[in-house]
């Protein structure tokens, strides 16, 4: 009976050692999972920061695009106004040219009349 009890105690001790080894392996695995979770959380925080920067830059680009579009519209309007002003100046120049021709003809006729007199 003593041998049988010693055998059972030995078996229990072996099982206990196996349980201790299994618990240590589980503890090691939990520590590895914790380390991986910490690494993943850190990577997610970095991605969040980068995503916020990208969103901020996209907003700035959008604002700049709106400003450029507004400037293009203003330049287009100014160009149309300048074109209209240039057209008016051209029309006035043509009238002045015609009046100059009329004046020159009148002076020539006046001088011709004075020579004949």
JOCOR-V791060 format. One record per pair of residues at least 12 apart in sequence whose C-alpha atoms are under 8 Angstrom apart, sorted by the first residue. I is the first residue (numbers start at 1). J is the second residue. D is the distance in whole Angstrom. If there is no record, write none. Layout:
((I;J;D) (I;J;D))
//
This chain:
none
//
